[in-house]
Amino acid sequence: MRIGLTLLVLSLIVAGLAGAQQSNAQAGASAASPPQTQMYVEPAMPYTPSLDVTAMDRSVDPCVDFYAYSCGGWQKNNPIPPDQTSWSVYGKLYEDNLAYLRGILEHAAAAQDRDAVTQKIGDYYAACMDESKIEQRGAKPIWPALVEIQGLQNARELAPLMAHLHIEGETMLFGSGSQQDPDNSDAMIVGLSQDGLGLPDRDYYTKDDPKSKEIRERYLQHVQKMFELAGRTPEEAKKMAATVMTMETAMAKATLDNVEMRDPAATDHKVKFSELSQMAPHFDWAAYFKGAQISTADLNVDQPKFLAEFDRQYFELPLADWKIYLKWHVLADAAGALSAPFVEEDYRFNSAYLAGTKEIKPRWKRCVEQEDQLLGEAFGQEYVKRYFPPEAKARVQEMVKNILAAMGFTIQGLDWMGPETKQKALLKLSTFNPKIGYPDKWRDYFKLEIVRGDPLGNAMRVHEFETARDLAKIGKPVDKGEWMMTPPTVNAYYDP
């Protein structure tokens, strides 16, 4: 078992602070401030290391509503920001952290003397922030993919094209990559999973209540609008949207719902590569695996029913329908990196309508979040240099070591736990692998090319880099030192 604890949570304890969520805006806040630039002034620490009594609402009777008594003042003083769907102390930590991350990236983008990591994160951010160039290019960045799709001559060519699009980070039809062997927790194997829906999950396609019907109608309008922005007439775009909806609805009906996905047995279907042709006989799996550079070793098919439905559509539907479906997902995946009309339409449906936000996030915030998601460990190296020096990490590691030792003593002294159970509890405790602040070994981005002025191309190259890294795990032991979140992330996790 592993415990992953990020520096943004644990640095609070290092400082010996009570009220952790309120007092920690950034890890290593006592460390030296980063160099200032003309573009950006680092914000002051917004929290104090103490109990904030103004968060209470003493006008409320605690015997009637203790939550309102305890937190009512905070709620009144902290309305939900217009670009957020919810708000909490944790949300404030996240937002305050973005300001620090922005400073790192703006400094990296403007610096003259840069190392390789600083160049990559700086140029990625500069490309993402270059609105004038993005507006000039409009939809041109996705033209190569659309032309490639339009050039399909027959259904057999779909497999290698799908492999290429998956490598570039497109989400369509099904997912592929490495996964932990469900029957052997020490091994990594190939995994195939359900994917390819434009709405959040199957229920959006299958429920018959008025709200679900409204969502589907709005989704049709959204798909049509995106095709119009890409150059189609309203009549053409409307027909294309209907095709997308028909295909995705059939796929959705074959997917497992969220409850079924929680059952490990429901997604455990180990097969030989040769057996894929029995589960989905019409698709050219050999061409797909070759194009995606995936090992043809044993694999797990998470949802066989979904794979069978995909294969049925692949065999029965005309090639023209598949071209429409693929083009839609290229458009949807790239929308945030295209010109303003695409960004605004994507926001209007996904964030404003589905999620309920009242304003789009400012570009700098979207760029910081995207870079943390895609280049998190490169970004993280600069982050910890400024805010979490090695001595801070060592202090937290020592603290966690002492906590684990104290837990061991507590277990040994329990009068309600028998000797055999104590031994199992102590064994479990001994297998904990605390992860503090940042990885012991950083991810190597040497081969990744980041080009100033090419935001969508940069995102695609990062996806190619990450896909190659992911597929390289297949056939190897599980790397228990790998991190599942980035060092700047305001969070902690436990991975069994």
Disulfide bonds with the S-S distance in Angstrom:
Cys128-Cys367 2.07
